[in-house]
Amino acid sequence: MTASAPPPQHQAPPKWMATWLALLPPLYVISPLALLALPHLRKLPKSALYMLGFYAVSQQLPALFTPEPFLAGILAALRTLLVLGLIGVGVALGESRRLWPLILGIGAVLLTALGYSAMSGFDFLISRLAHPYMTPITLGLAGAFGLWLALFLPGKLLWRLPLGFGALVVLLLSGSRGPLAAALIGSAAGLLVIRGRRTAVAVALGAGLLLGGFYVGDRLGFSAVSRLGTADTTGRDIVWSDTLSIIQAYPSGGVGSYRLGQYLAPPGDSCTLFPDAEGAAQACPEWIAKLGSPWLIAHNVSLQQLAETGPLGLLGLFALLTAGMVAAWQNPKRSALAWAILAGLLVATINDNTLLVPSPFFAELFWVVLGMQLVYLRELNLASGLVGAGLALTLSLPIGGGVLRRTEAFDGSISFLNAPTRVKSAKDYMVHVQFSVPPGEYRVSLSTCSQSCQTIQTLKFNGAENNGPILTLRGDVLSRPKQRLELRLLSGGSSLALQPLGVKTWELETIVAEP
């Protein structure tokens, strides 16, 4: 691609965008209003427009090879339009300093989380911070954004100090390791582009306070803070393994945008909304249940994209991300805040997916900031390709763990197994199993496999050389005449090593298949 002329001076963005930014974090359902910014894409250089065109095609073509081509095509178009609209918002805003309305929105989320947890009887020693409609991971990312705004937006200490302190408290008490890593990596990325010594000192002080808060919270026994120091991926290895099986079953076009959840959900799984502070969850309305659990994700950007849109969709996504990062480097006014948001949220996609839209505000802000950078895209060359390759390899670590990494030989066996091979109903299938394994912590999962695998239930247990505990795994199986069941023995702590310690498989026949 050839170099293009420098972008013109930024004009004042439409007035509605400031209100939209302020309301987006607490009221993220308004994110589709970004479609109003699609006309601003015309201000992008040709190199950026070509890249957006390739991205759109790469998301749309794979839909033709999915199990539901028509629905997949519509959903892919909707997601692509929303991404392009958010990029258009970024083009209209032009500069990261115009993100200042986020102070109000992020501040509202932080205050709501602290107030709601306090009124709900939050126990700092055993609980993670709660919110009426946000998960701990979302709260952790809100804390990361609050920290970045306090560190990198220009302004007075009168608002920067309370925002930074509140963000730090919420980040730690959320107990979310991905957002903590995002906060640290993002702050480091912002520090690399800072030219002022005072700001660099402020960033170093903020990182010191964050690490100091972790140390103090861990010493005081706050469980939410203590879990930040663990390396367990909290069962994501099972999700990654199931997603890999889906990719192998649908290698060309994937299963379609927003359709992965129905392949990851256990058979017969009932749709529920977010649990409240007491842990009770209400059933989903019928119109939400029909969506097929789109909120169940692969917890990795590469696996998600491969499973939904196949290799072409993955290539299109990483081409766009590479163009955005190269443009951020080519930007003569490199913004510490922009680099913090881009780098921090990209790191978070390794064990989550912070780029999927719509989201609880954070993915929207990523694409807005990426749009700010694409205005400065001049050319893509060999160095850009190396950037893209490095980005893809880094963000695809679970794929390497599933394909390349192998576990060592394991000395263990099944001492007892009661697993029916013929049933009359797909409801409430039950397996009893006992392992003879070296002492230690283990997990056992029961999965049903047809074209791909779906995990039915996972249990933890402590192993013993002789006659360990008899475990009962139960749940619905697929409502079809024949299927393969898998019993997987896994280590107690989940990691990037996706291969199980052992697998037992058998065929299950349903005598009278349910409709």
Protein Blocks (a to p, Z undefined) as FASTA:
>chain_A
ZZdddddddddddfklmmmmmmmmmmmmlmmmmmmmmmmmmmpcfklmmmmmmmmmmmmm
mmmmgfblmlmmmmmmmmmmmmmmmmmmmmmnopaklmmmmmmmmmmmmmmmmmmmmmno
pafklpccddfkbcfklmmmmmmmmmmmmmmpgcdfklmmmmmmmmmmmmmmnopaklmm
mmmmmmmmmmmmpcbfklmmmmmmmmmmmmmmmmmmmmnopaklmmmmpcbeghmlmmmm
mmmmmmmmmmmnonoehklmmmmpcghiacdddddfkopacdddfklmmnopmlbcghia
klmmmmmnojmlmmmmmmmmmmmmmmmmmpmbbcfklmmmmmmmmmmmmmgcfkbccdeh
jlmmmmmmmmmmmmmpmbdcfklmmmmmmmmmmmmmmmmmmmmpccdddddddfbdcddf
bdfbfghpacdddddddeddddddddddfkbccdfbdcdddddfbhpadddddddddddf
bdcdddddddfbdcfblbcfbdcddddddfbacZZ
